[in-house]
C-alpha cells in the first residue's frame, strides 16, 4: 500500500508544480503582452546555459516518464493471484521476519514467488518450509498443480 501512496503523492506534487509553473508563465505573459518572458542579459556571456537547461529539462522529463510507467505497472510480467498470496502467507505463518510476499502467474503457466525477509529471519526454516509444503500449496490454490515455480528470496539489509 505504501509504494502506491508514495507514487500517487509524488506524481501529484510533480503535477501541481508543473501546473503552478505553467500558470505563472501564463500570468507573466498576460501582464506584458509582446514582451519576452526571460531577459536575454541573463544568458549573455554564458553559451553553456541554454544547452544545460535543455539537458536538465530532458532528464527530468525522462525520469518522470519512467516513474509514471513503473507506477502504472507496465513492464511487469504476469498477474497477481490473491489466492496464491493468501496460501503462501498461511504456509509461512509462524516464521518471524517475513516482510512482503507476492505470487504472480506468468503467461506460460509458471509461478513467480517472491518473499522479502528481514535480517533476523531464519533463512533455513523459510527454505525448508517453501520446499516441503508451501509451493505445492500455492500450486493447488491457483489451480496449476504441474506449474514450474521460480522462487526469489530477498534478504533486506536494514
Phi and psi in radians as a Rosetta constraint file:
Dihedral C 1 N 2 CA 2 C 2 CIRCULARHARMONIC -1.144 0.35
Dihedral N 2 CA 2 C 2 N 3 CIRCULARHARMONIC -0.750 0.35
Dihedral C 2 N 3 CA 3 C 3 CIRCULARHARMONIC -1.069 0.35
Dihedral N 3 CA 3 C 3 N 4 CIRCULARHARMONIC -0.649 0.35
Dihedral C 3 N 4 CA 4 C 4 CIRCULARHARMONIC -1.126 0.35
Dihedral N 4 CA 4 C 4 N 5 CIRCULARHARMONIC -0.749 0.35
Dihedral C 4 N 5 CA 5 C 5 CIRCULARHARMONIC -1.131 0.35
Dihedral N 5 CA 5 C 5 N 6 CIRCULARHARMONIC -0.721 0.35
Dihedral C 5 N 6 CA 6 C 6 CIRCULARHARMONIC -1.117 0.35
Dihedral N 6 CA 6 C 6 N 7 CIRCULARHARMONIC -0.721 0.35
Dihedral C 6 N 7 CA 7 C 7 CIRCULARHARMONIC -1.134 0.35
Dihedral N 7 CA 7 C 7 N 8 CIRCULARHARMONIC -0.757 0.35
Dihedral C 7 N 8 CA 8 C 8 CIRCULARHARMONIC -1.143 0.35
Dihedral N 8 CA 8 C 8 N 9 CIRCULARHARMONIC -0.757 0.35
Dihedral C 8 N 9 CA 9 C 9 CIRCULARHARMONIC -1.156 0.35
Dihedral N 9 CA 9 C 9 N 10 CIRCULARHARMONIC -0.748 0.35
Dihedral C 9 N 10 CA 10 C 10 CIRCULARHARMONIC -1.116 0.35
Dihedral N 10 CA 10 C 10 N 11 CIRCULARHARMONIC -0.801 0.35
Dihedral C 10 N 11 CA 11 C 11 CIRCULARHARMONIC -1.139 0.35
Dihedral N 11 CA 11 C 11 N 12 CIRCULARHARMONIC -0.602 0.35
Dihedral C 11 N 12 CA 12 C 12 CIRCULARHARMONIC -1.128 0.35
Dihedral N 12 CA 12 C 12 N 13 CIRCULARHARMONIC -0.772 0.35
Dihedral C 12 N 13 CA 13 C 13 CIRCULARHARMONIC -1.136 0.35
Dihedral N 13 CA 13 C 13 N 14 CIRCULARHARMONIC -0.732 0.35
Dihedral C 13 N 14 CA 14 C 14 CIRCULARHARMONIC -1.119 0.35
Dihedral N 14 CA 14 C 14 N 15 CIRCULARHARMONIC -0.751 0.35
Dihedral C 14 N 15 CA 15 C 15 CIRCULARHARMONIC -1.102 0.35
Dihedral N 15 CA 15 C 15 N 16 CIRCULARHARMONIC -0.753 0.35
Dihedral C 15 N 16 CA 16 C 16 CIRCULARHARMONIC -1.125 0.35
Dihedral N 16 CA 16 C 16 N 17 CIRCULARHARMONIC -0.665 0.35
Dihedral C 16 N 17 CA 17 C 17 CIRCULARHARMONIC -1.124 0.35
Dihedral N 17 CA 17 C 17 N 18 CIRCULARHARMONIC -0.718 0.35
Dihedral C 17 N 18 CA 18 C 18 CIRCULARHARMONIC -1.172 0.35
Dihedral N 18 CA 18 C 18 N 19 CIRCULARHARMONIC -0.715 0.35
Dihedral C 18 N 19 CA 19 C 19 CIRCULARHARMONIC -1.128 0.35
Dihedral N 19 CA 19 C 19 N 20 CIRCULARHARMONIC -0.749 0.35
Dihedral C 19 N 20 CA 20 C 20 CIRCULARHARMONIC -1.107 0.35
Dihedral N 20 CA 20 C 20 N 21 CIRCULARHARMONIC -0.729 0.35
Dihedral C 20 N 21 CA 21 C 21 CIRCULARHARMONIC -1.113 0.35
Dihedral N 21 CA 21 C 21 N 22 CIRCULARHARMONIC -0.755 0.35
Dihedral C 21 N 22 CA 22 C 22 CIRCULARHARMONIC -1.135 0.35
Dihedral N 22 CA 22 C 22 N 23 CIRCULARHARMONIC -0.712 0.35
Dihedral C 22 N 23 CA 23 C 23 CIRCULARHARMONIC -1.150 0.35
Dihedral N 23 CA 23 C 23 N 24 CIRCULARHARMONIC -0.653 0.35
Dihedral C 23 N 24 CA 24 C 24 CIRCULARHARMONIC -1.124 0.35
Dihedral N 24 CA 24 C 24 N 25 CIRCULARHARMONIC -0.735 0.35
Dihedral C 24 N 25 CA 25 C 25 CIRCULARHARMONIC -1.146 0.35
Dihedral N 25 CA 25 C 25 N 26 CIRCULARHARMONIC -0.701 0.35
Dihedral C 25 N 26 CA 26 C 26 CIRCULARHARMONIC -1.116 0.35
Dihedral N 26 CA 26 C 26 N 27 CIRCULARHARMONIC -0.714 0.35
Dihedral C 26 N 27 CA 27 C 27 CIRCULARHARMONIC -1.121 0.35
Dihedral N 27 CA 27 C 27 N 28 CIRCULARHARMONIC -0.713 0.35
Dihedral C 27 N 28 CA 28 C 28 CIRCULARHARMONIC -1.154 0.35
Dihedral N 28 CA 28 C 28 N 29 CIRCULARHARMONIC -0.656 0.35
Dihedral C 28 N 29 CA 29 C 29 CIRCULARHARMONIC -1.209 0.35
Dihedral N 29 CA 29 C 29 N 30 CIRCULARHARMONIC -0.583 0.35
Dihedral C 29 N 30 CA 30 C 30 CIRCULARHARMONIC -1.321 0.35
Dihedral N 30 CA 30 C 30 N 31 CIRCULARHARMONIC -0.509 0.35
Dihedral C 30 N 31 CA 31 C 31 CIRCULARHARMONIC -1.209 0.35
Dihedral N 31 CA 31 C 31 N 32 CIRCULARHARMONIC -0.643 0.35
Dihedral C 31 N 32 CA 32 C 32 CIRCULARHARMONIC -2.185 0.35
Dihedral N 32 CA 32 C 32 N 33 CIRCULARHARMONIC 1.363 0.35
Dihedral C 32 N 33 CA 33 C 33 CIRCULARHARMONIC -1.145 0.35
Dihedral N 33 CA 33 C 33 N 34 CIRCULARHARMONIC 2.356 0.35
Dihedral C 33 N 34 CA 34 C 34 CIRCULARHARMONIC 1.510 0.35
Dihedral N 34 CA 34 C 34 N 35 CIRCULARHARMONIC -0.193 0.35
Dihedral C 34 N 35 CA 35 C 35 CIRCULARHARMONIC -1.619 0.35
Dihedral N 35 CA 35 C 35 N 36 CIRCULARHARMONIC 2.735 0.35
Dihedral C 35 N 36 CA 36 C 36 CIRCULARHARMONIC -1.311 0.35
Dihedral N 36 CA 36 C 36 N 37 CIRCULARHARMONIC 2.521 0.35
Dihedral C 36 N 37 CA 37 C 37 CIRCULARHARMONIC -1.306 0.35
Dihedral N 37 CA 37 C 37 N 38 CIRCULARHARMONIC -0.566 0.35
Dihedral C 37 N 38 CA 38 C 38 CIRCULARHARMONIC -2.032 0.35
Dihedral N 38 CA 38 C 38 N 39 CIRCULARHARMONIC 2.484 0.35
Dihedral C 38 N 39 CA 39 C 39 CIRCULARHARMONIC -1.366 0.35
Dihedral N 39 CA 39 C 39 N 40 CIRCULARHARMONIC 2.272 0.35
Dihedral C 39 N 40 CA 40 C 40 CIRCULARHARMONIC -1.191 0.35
Dihedral N 40 CA 40 C 40 N 41 CIRCULARHARMONIC -0.358 0.35
Dihedral C 40 N 41 CA 41 C 41 CIRCULARHARMONIC -1.218 0.35
Dihedral N 41 CA 41 C 41 N 42 CIRCULARHARMONIC -0.338 0.35
Dihedral C 41 N 42 CA 42 C 42 CIRCULARHARMONIC -1.187 0.35
Dihedral N 42 CA 42 C 42 N 43 CIRCULARHARMONIC -0.610 0.35
Dihedral C 42 N 43 CA 43 C 43 CIRCULARHARMONIC -1.618 0.35
Dihedral N 43 CA 43 C 43 N 44 CIRCULARHARMONIC -0.318 0.35
Dihedral C 43 N 44 CA 44 C 44 CIRCULARHARMONIC -1.000 0.35
Dihedral N 44 CA 44 C 44 N 45 CIRCULARHARMONIC 2.322 0.35
Dihedral C 44 N 45 CA 45 C 45 CIRCULARHARMONIC 1.443 0.35
Dihedral N 45 CA 45 C 45 N 46 CIRCULARHARMONIC -0.003 0.35
Dihedral C 45 N 46 CA 46 C 46 CIRCULARHARMONIC -2.246 0.35
Dihedral N 46 CA 46 C 46 N 47 CIRCULARHARMONIC 1.431 0.35
Dihedral C 46 N 47 CA 47 C 47 CIRCULARHARMONIC -1.215 0.35
Dihedral N 47 CA 47 C 47 N 48 CIRCULARHARMONIC -0.250 0.35
Dihedral C 47 N 48 CA 48 C 48 CIRCULARHARMONIC -1.513 0.35
Dihedral N 48 CA 48 C 48 N 49 CIRCULARHARMONIC -0.168 0.35
Dihedral C 48 N 49 CA 49 C 49 CIRCULARHARMONIC -1.162 0.35
Dihedral N 49 CA 49 C 49 N 50 CIRCULARHARMONIC -0.833 0.35
Dihedral C 49 N 50 CA 50 C 50 CIRCULARHARMONIC -1.164 0.35
Dihedral N 50 CA 50 C 50 N 51 CIRCULARHARMONIC -0.799 0.35
Dihedral C 50 N 51 CA 51 C 51 CIRCULARHARMONIC -1.092 0.35
Dihedral N 51 CA 51 C 51 N 52 CIRCULARHARMONIC -0.625 0.35
Dihedral C 51 N 52 CA 52 C 52 CIRCULARHARMONIC -1.135 0.35
Dihedral N 52 CA 52 C 52 N 53 CIRCULARHARMONIC -0.776 0.35
Dihedral C 52 N 53 CA 53 C 53 CIRCULARHARMONIC -1.096 0.35
Dihedral N 53 CA 53 C 53 N 54 CIRCULARHARMONIC -0.736 0.35
Dihedral C 53 N 54 CA 54 C 54 CIRCULARHARMONIC -1.145 0.35
Dihedral N 54 CA 54 C 54 N 55 CIRCULARHARMONIC -0.703 0.35
Dihedral C 54 N 55 CA 55 C 55 CIRCULARHARMONIC -1.121 0.35
Dihedral N 55 CA 55 C 55 N 56 CIRCULARHARMONIC -0.744 0.35
Dihedral C 55 N 56 CA 56 C 56 CIRCULARHARMONIC -1.119 0.35
Dihedral N 56 CA 56 C 56 N 57 CIRCULARHARMONIC -0.728 0.35
Dihedral C 56 N 57 CA 57 C 57 CIRCULARHARMONIC -1.111 0.35
Dihedral N 57 CA 57 C 57 N 58 CIRCULARHARMONIC -0.718 0.35
Dihedral C 57 N 58 CA 58 C 58 CIRCULARHARMONIC -1.163 0.35
Dihedral N 58 CA 58 C 58 N 59 CIRCULARHARMONIC -0.716 0.35
Dihedral C 58 N 59 CA 59 C 59 CIRCULARHARMONIC -1.086 0.35
Dihedral N 59 CA 59 C 59 N 60 CIRCULARHARMONIC -0.772 0.35
Dihedral C 59 N 60 CA 60 C 60 CIRCULARHARMONIC -1.093 0.35
Dihedral N 60 CA 60 C 60 N 61 CIRCULARHARMONIC -0.694 0.35
Dihedral C 60 N 61 CA 61 C 61 CIRCULARHARMONIC -1.135 0.35
Dihedral N 61 CA 61 C 61 N 62 CIRCULARHARMONIC -0.721 0.35
Dihedral C 61 N 62 CA 62 C 62 CIRCULARHARMONIC -1.161 0.35
Dihedral N 62 CA 62 C 62 N 63 CIRCULARHARMONIC -0.730 0.35
Dihedral C 62 N 63 CA 63 C 63 CIRCULARHARMONIC -1.125 0.35
Dihedral N 63 CA 63 C 63 N 64 CIRCULARHARMONIC -0.770 0.35
Dihedral C 63 N 64 CA 64 C 64 CIRCULARHARMONIC -1.144 0.35
Dihedral N 64 CA 64 C 64 N 65 CIRCULARHARMONIC -0.660 0.35
Dihedral C 64 N 65 CA 65 C 65 CIRCULARHARMONIC -1.169 0.35
Dihedral N 65 CA 65 C 65 N 66 CIRCULARHARMONIC -0.748 0.35
Dihedral C 65 N 66 CA 66 C 66 CIRCULARHARMONIC -1.093 0.35
Dihedral N 66 CA 66 C 66 N 67 CIRCULARHARMONIC -0.726 0.35
Dihedral C 66 N 67 CA 67 C 67 CIRCULARHARMONIC -1.048 0.35
Dihedral N 67 CA 67 C 67 N 68 CIRCULARHARMONIC -0.784 0.35
Dihedral C 67 N 68 CA 68 C 68 CIRCULARHARMONIC -1.131 0.35
Dihedral N 68 CA 68 C 68 N 69 CIRCULARHARMONIC -0.751 0.35
Dihedral C 68 N 69 CA 69 C 69 CIRCULARHARMONIC -1.100 0.35
Dihedral N 69 CA 69 C 69 N 70 CIRCULARHARMONIC -0.752 0.35
Dihedral C 69 N 70 CA 70 C 70 CIRCULARHARMONIC -1.205 0.35
Dihedral N 70 CA 70 C 70 N 71 CIRCULARHARMONIC -0.617 0.35
Dihedral C 70 N 71 CA 71 C 71 CIRCULARHARMONIC -1.183 0.35
Dihedral N 71 CA 71 C 71 N 72 CIRCULARHARMONIC -0.561 0.35
Dihedral C 71 N 72 CA 72 C 72 CIRCULARHARMONIC -1.352 0.35
Dihedral N 72 CA 72 C 72 N 73 CIRCULARHARMONIC -0.235 0.35
Dihedral C 72 N 73 CA 73 C 73 CIRCULARHARMONIC 1.576 0.35
Dihedral N 73 CA 73 C 73 N 74 CIRCULARHARMONIC 0.124 0.35
Dihedral C 73 N 74 CA 74 C 74 CIRCULARHARMONIC -1.203 0.35
Dihedral N 74 CA 74 C 74 N 75 CIRCULARHARMONIC 2.484 0.35
Dihedral C 74 N 75 CA 75 C 75 CIRCULARHARMONIC 1.698 0.35
Dihedral N 75 CA 75 C 75 N 76 CIRCULARHARMONIC -0.238 0.35
Dihedral C 75 N 76 CA 76 C 76 CIRCULARHARMONIC -1.423 0.35
Dihedral N 76 CA 76 C 76 N 77 CIRCULARHARMONIC 2.491 0.35
Dihedral C 76 N 77 CA 77 C 77 CIRCULARHARMONIC -1.792 0.35
Dihedral N 77 CA 77 C 77 N 78 CIRCULARHARMONIC 2.326 0.35
Dihedral C 77 N 78 CA 78 C 78 CIRCULARHARMONIC 1.519 0.35
Dihedral N 78 CA 78 C 78 N 79 CIRCULARHARMONIC -3.100 0.35
Dihedral C 78 N 79 CA 79 C 79 CIRCULARHARMONIC -2.220 0.35
Dihedral N 79 CA 79 C 79 N 80 CIRCULARHARMONIC 2.548 0.35
Dihedral C 79 N 80 CA 80 C 80 CIRCULARHARMONIC -1.255 0.35
Dihedral N 80 CA 80 C 80 N 81 CIRCULARHARMONIC 2.523 0.35
Dihedral C 80 N 81 CA 81 C 81 CIRCULARHARMONIC -2.071 0.35
Dihedral N 81 CA 81 C 81 N 82 CIRCULARHARMONIC 2.028 0.35
Dihedral C 81 N 82 CA 82 C 82 CIRCULARHARMONIC -1.142 0.35
Dihedral N 82 CA 82 C 82 N 83 CIRCULARHARMONIC -0.671 0.35
Dihedral C 82 N 83 CA 83 C 83 CIRCULARHARMONIC -1.184 0.35
Dihedral N 83 CA 83 C 83 N 84 CIRCULARHARMONIC -0.613 0.35
Dihedral C 83 N 84 CA 84 C 84 CIRCULARHARMONIC -1.188 0.35
Dihedral N 84 CA 84 C 84 N 85 CIRCULARHARMONIC -0.693 0.35
Dihedral C 84 N 85 CA 85 C 85 CIRCULARHARMONIC -1.152 0.35
Dihedral N 85 CA 85 C 85 N 86 CIRCULARHARMONIC -0.745 0.35
Dihedral C 85 N 86 CA 86 C 86 CIRCULARHARMONIC -1.104 0.35
Dihedral N 86 CA 86 C 86 N 87 CIRCULARHARMONIC -0.756 0.35
Dihedral C 86 N 87 CA 87 C 87 CIRCULARHARMONIC -1.167 0.35
Dihedral N 87 CA 87 C 87 N 88 CIRCULARHARMONIC -0.649 0.35
Dihedral C 87 N 88 CA 88 C 88 CIRCULARHARMONIC -1.137 0.35
Dihedral N 88 CA 88 C 88 N 89 CIRCULARHARMONIC -0.693 0.35
Dihedral C 88 N 89 CA 89 C 89 CIRCULARHARMONIC -1.097 0.35
Dihedral N 89 CA 89 C 89 N 90 CIRCULARHARMONIC -0.695 0.35
Dihedral C 89 N 90 CA 90 C 90 CIRCULARHARMONIC -1.164 0.35
Dihedral N 90 CA 90 C 90 N 91 CIRCULARHARMONIC -0.717 0.35
Dihedral C 90 N 91 CA 91 C 91 CIRCULARHARMONIC -1.192 0.35
Dihedral N 91 CA 91 C 91 N 92 CIRCULARHARMONIC -0.535 0.35
Dihedral C 91 N 92 CA 92 C 92 CIRCULARHARMONIC -1.705 0.35
Dihedral N 92 CA 92 C 92 N 93 CIRCULARHARMONIC 0.152 0.35
Dihedral C 92 N 93 CA 93 C 93 CIRCULARHARMONIC -1.088 0.35
Dihedral N 93 CA 93 C 93 N 94 CIRCULARHARMONIC 2.434 0.35
Dihedral C 93 N 94 CA 94 C 94 CIRCULARHARMONIC 1.661 0.35
Dihedral N 94 CA 94 C 94 N 95 CIRCULARHARMONIC -0.149 0.35
Dihedral C 94 N 95 CA 95 C 95 CIRCULARHARMONIC -1.633 0.35
Dihedral N 95 CA 95 C 95 N 96 CIRCULARHARMONIC 2.158 0.35
Dihedral C 95 N 96 CA 96 C 96 CIRCULARHARMONIC -1.367 0.35
Dihedral N 96 CA 96 C 96 N 97 CIRCULARHARMONIC 2.544 0.35
Dihedral C 96 N 97 CA 97 C 97 CIRCULARHARMONIC 1.632 0.35
Dihedral N 97 CA 97 C 97 N 98 CIRCULARHARMONIC 0.190 0.35
Dihedral C 97 N 98 CA 98 C 98 CIRCULARHARMONIC -1.502 0.35
Dihedral N 98 CA 98 C 98 N 99 CIRCULARHARMONIC 2.205 0.35
Dihedral C 98 N 99 CA 99 C 99 CIRCULARHARMONIC -1.662 0.35
Dihedral N 99 CA 99 C 99 N 100 CIRCULARHARMONIC -1.681 0.35
Dihedral C 99 N 100 CA 100 C 100 CIRCULARHARMONIC -1.828 0.35
Dihedral N 100 CA 100 C 100 N 101 CIRCULARHARMONIC 2.429 0.35
Dihedral C 100 N 101 CA 101 C 101 CIRCULARHARMONIC -2.187 0.35
Dihedral N 101 CA 101 C 101 N 102 CIRCULARHARMONIC 2.597 0.35
Dihedral C 101 N 102 CA 102 C 102 CIRCULARHARMONIC -2.619 0.35
Dihedral N 102 CA 102 C 102 N 103 CIRCULARHARMONIC 2.484 0.35
Dihedral C 102 N 103 CA 103 C 103 CIRCULARHARMONIC -2.298 0.35
Dihedral N 103 CA 103 C 103 N 104 CIRCULARHARMONIC 2.200 0.35
Dihedral C 103 N 104 CA 104 C 104 CIRCULARHARMONIC -2.146 0.35
Dihedral N 104 CA 104 C 104 N 105 CIRCULARHARMONIC 2.453 0.35
Dihedral C 104 N 105 CA 105 C 105 CIRCULARHARMONIC -1.774 0.35
Dihedral N 105 CA 105 C 105 N 106 CIRCULARHARMONIC 2.001 0.35
Dihedral C 105 N 106 CA 106 C 106 CIRCULARHARMONIC -1.527 0.35
Dihedral N 106 CA 106 C 106 N 107 CIRCULARHARMONIC 2.754 0.35
Dihedral C 106 N 107 CA 107 C 107 CIRCULARHARMONIC -0.921 0.35
Dihedral N 107 CA 107 C 107 N 108 CIRCULARHARMONIC -0.710 0.35
Dihedral C 107 N 108 CA 108 C 108 CIRCULARHARMONIC -1.458 0.35
Dihedral N 108 CA 108 C 108 N 109 CIRCULARHARMONIC 0.240 0.35
Dihedral C 108 N 109 CA 109 C 109 CIRCULARHARMONIC 1.624 0.35
Dihedral N 109 CA 109 C 109 N 110 CIRCULARHARMONIC 0.027 0.35
Dihedral C 109 N 110 CA 110 C 110 CIRCULARHARMONIC -1.446 0.35
Dihedral N 110 CA 110 C 110 N 111 CIRCULARHARMONIC 2.806 0.35
Dihedral C 110 N 111 CA 111 C 111 CIRCULARHARMONIC -1.934 0.35
Dihedral N 111 CA 111 C 111 N 112 CIRCULARHARMONIC 2.386 0.35
Dihedral C 111 N 112 CA 112 C 112 CIRCULARHARMONIC -1.968 0.35
Dihedral N 112 CA 112 C 112 N 113 CIRCULARHARMONIC 1.981 0.35
Dihedral C 112 N 113 CA 113 C 113 CIRCULARHARMONIC -1.906 0.35
Dihedral N 113 CA 113 C 113 N 114 CIRCULARHARMONIC 2.256 0.35
Dihedral C 113 N 114 CA 114 C 114 CIRCULARHARMONIC -2.210 0.35
Dihedral N 114 CA 114 C 114 N 115 CIRCULARHARMONIC 2.236 0.35
Dihedral C 114 N 115 CA 115 C 115 CIRCULARHARMONIC -2.234 0.35
Dihedral N 115 CA 115 C 115 N 116 CIRCULARHARMONIC 2.178 0.35
Dihedral C 115 N 116 CA 116 C 116 CIRCULARHARMONIC -1.800 0.35
Dihedral N 116 CA 116 C 116 N 117 CIRCULARHARMONIC 2.249 0.35
Dihedral C 116 N 117 CA 117 C 117 CIRCULARHARMONIC -2.084 0.35
Dihedral N 117 CA 117 C 117 N 118 CIRCULARHARMONIC 2.594 0.35
Dihedral C 117 N 118 CA 118 C 118 CIRCULARHARMONIC -1.439 0.35
Dihedral N 118 CA 118 C 118 N 119 CIRCULARHARMONIC 2.894 0.35
Dihedral C 118 N 119 CA 119 C 119 CIRCULARHARMONIC -1.069 0.35
Dihedral N 119 CA 119 C 119 N 120 CIRCULARHARMONIC -0.523 0.35
Dihedral C 119 N 120 CA 120 C 120 CIRCULARHARMONIC -1.392 0.35
Dihedral N 120 CA 120 C 120 N 121 CIRCULARHARMONIC -0.108 0.35
Dihedral C 120 N 121 CA 121 C 121 CIRCULARHARMONIC -1.224 0.35
Dihedral N 121 CA 121 C 121 N 122 CIRCULARHARMONIC 2.558 0.35
Dihedral C 121 N 122 CA 122 C 122 CIRCULARHARMONIC -1.469 0.35
Dihedral N 122 CA 122 C 122 N 123 CIRCULARHARMONIC 1.773 0.35
Dihedral C 122 N 123 CA 123 C 123 CIRCULARHARMONIC -1.118 0.35
Dihedral N 123 CA 123 C 123 N 124 CIRCULARHARMONIC -0.689 0.35
Dihedral C 123 N 124 CA 124 C 124 CIRCULARHARMONIC -1.111 0.35
Dihedral N 124 CA 124 C 124 N 125 CIRCULARHARMONIC -0.705 0.35
Dihedral C 124 N 125 CA 125 C 125 CIRCULARHARMONIC -1.165 0.35
Dihedral N 125 CA 125 C 125 N 126 CIRCULARHARMONIC -0.674 0.35
Dihedral C 125 N 126 CA 126 C 126 CIRCULARHARMONIC -1.122 0.35
Dihedral N 126 CA 126 C 126 N 127 CIRCULARHARMONIC -0.811 0.35
Dihedral C 126 N 127 CA 127 C 127 CIRCULARHARMONIC -1.111 0.35
Dihedral N 127 CA 127 C 127 N 128 CIRCULARHARMONIC -0.751 0.35
Dihedral C 127 N 128 CA 128 C 128 CIRCULARHARMONIC -1.083 0.35
Dihedral N 128 CA 128 C 128 N 129 CIRCULARHARMONIC -0.764 0.35
Dihedral C 128 N 129 CA 129 C 129 CIRCULARHARMONIC -1.155 0.35
Dihedral N 129 CA 129 C 129 N 130 CIRCULARHARMONIC -0.685 0.35
Dihedral C 129 N 130 CA 130 C 130 CIRCULARHARMONIC -1.113 0.35
Dihedral N 130 CA 130 C 130 N 131 CIRCULARHARMONIC -0.747 0.35
Dihedral C 130 N 131 CA 131 C 131 CIRCULARHARMONIC -1.221 0.35
Dihedral N 131 CA 131 C 131 N 132 CIRCULARHARMONIC -0.707 0.35
Dihedral C 131 N 132 CA 132 C 132 CIRCULARHARMONIC -1.339 0.35
Dihedral N 132 CA 132 C 132 N 133 CIRCULARHARMONIC -0.869 0.35
Dihedral C 132 N 133 CA 133 C 133 CIRCULARHARMONIC -2.395 0.35
Dihedral N 133 CA 133 C 133 N 134 CIRCULARHARMONIC -0.494 0.35
Dihedral C 133 N 134 CA 134 C 134 CIRCULARHARMONIC -1.120 0.35
Dihedral N 134 CA 134 C 134 N 135 CIRCULARHARMONIC -0.824 0.35
Dihedral C 134 N 135 CA 135 C 135 CIRCULARHARMONIC -1.165 0.35
Dihedral N 135 CA 135 C 135 N 136 CIRCULARHARMONIC -0.711 0.35
Dihedral C 135 N 136 CA 136 C 136 CIRCULARHARMONIC -1.133 0.35
Dihedral N 136 CA 136 C 136 N 137 CIRCULARHARMONIC -0.628 0.35
Dihedral C 136 N 137 CA 137 C 137 CIRCULARHARMONIC -1.140 0.35
Dihedral N 137 CA 137 C 137 N 138 CIRCULARHARMONIC -0.715 0.35
Dihedral C 137 N 138 CA 138 C 138 CIRCULARHARMONIC -1.139 0.35
Dihedral N 138 CA 138 C 138 N 139 CIRCULARHARMONIC -0.726 0.35
Dihedral C 138 N 139 CA 139 C 139 CIRCULARHARMONIC -1.029 0.35
Dihedral N 139 CA 139 C 139 N 140 CIRCULARHARMONIC -0.784 0.35
Dihedral C 139 N 140 CA 140 C 140 CIRCULARHARMONIC -1.142 0.35
Dihedral N 140 CA 140 C 140 N 141 CIRCULARHARMONIC -0.649 0.35
Dihedral C 140 N 141 CA 141 C 141 CIRCULARHARMONIC -1.155 0.35
Dihedral N 141 CA 141 C 141 N 142 CIRCULARHARMONIC -0.608 0.35
Dihedral C 141 N 142 CA 142 C 142 CIRCULARHARMONIC -1.597 0.35
Dihedral N 142 CA 142 C 142 N 143 CIRCULARHARMONIC -0.039 0.35
Dihedral C 142 N 143 CA 143 C 143 CIRCULARHARMONIC 1.385 0.35
Dihedral N 143 CA 143 C 143 N 144 CIRCULARHARMONIC 0.424 0.35
Dihedral C 143 N 144 CA 144 C 144 CIRCULARHARMONIC -2.239 0.35
Dihedral N 144 CA 144 C 144 N 145 CIRCULARHARMONIC 1.363 0.35
Dihedral C 144 N 145 CA 145 C 145 CIRCULARHARMONIC -1.164 0.35
Dihedral N 145 CA 145 C 145 N 146 CIRCULARHARMONIC -0.440 0.35
Dihedral C 145 N 146 CA 146 C 146 CIRCULARHARMONIC -1.784 0.35
Dihedral N 146 CA 146 C 146 N 147 CIRCULARHARMONIC 0.157 0.35
Dihedral C 146 N 147 CA 147 C 147 CIRCULARHARMONIC -1.279 0.35
Dihedral N 147 CA 147 C 147 N 148 CIRCULARHARMONIC 2.462 0.35
Dihedral C 147 N 148 CA 148 C 148 CIRCULARHARMONIC -1.315 0.35
Dihedral N 148 CA 148 C 148 N 149 CIRCULARHARMONIC 2.517 0.35
Dihedral C 148 N 149 CA 149 C 149 CIRCULARHARMONIC -2.170 0.35
Dihedral N 149 CA 149 C 149 N 150 CIRCULARHARMONIC 2.311 0.35
Dihedral C 149 N 150 CA 150 C 150 CIRCULARHARMONIC -1.909 0.35
Dihedral N 150 CA 150 C 150 N 151 CIRCULARHARMONIC 2.116 0.35
Dihedral C 150 N 151 CA 151 C 151 CIRCULARHARMONIC -1.897 0.35
Dihedral N 151 CA 151 C 151 N 152 CIRCULARHARMONIC 2.260 0.35
Dihedral C 151 N 152 CA 152 C 152 CIRCULARHARMONIC -2.040 0.35
Dihedral N 152 CA 152 C 152 N 153 CIRCULARHARMONIC 2.074 0.35
Dihedral C 152 N 153 CA 153 C 153 CIRCULARHARMONIC -1.824 0.35
Dihedral N 153 CA 153 C 153 N 154 CIRCULARHARMONIC 2.273 0.35
Dihedral C 153 N 154 CA 154 C 154 CIRCULARHARMONIC -2.143 0.35
Dihedral N 154 CA 154 C 154 N 155 CIRCULARHARMONIC 2.063 0.35
Dihedral C 154 N 155 CA 155 C 155 CIRCULARHARMONIC -1.734 0.35
Dihedral N 155 CA 155 C 155 N 156 CIRCULARHARMONIC 2.102 0.35
Dihedral C 155 N 156 CA 156 C 156 CIRCULARHARMONIC -1.303 0.35
Dihedral N 156 CA 156 C 156 N 157 CIRCULARHARMONIC 2.577 0.35
Dihedral C 156 N 157 CA 157 C 157 CIRCULARHARMONIC -1.397 0.35
Dihedral N 157 CA 157 C 157 N 158 CIRCULARHARMONIC -0.572 0.35
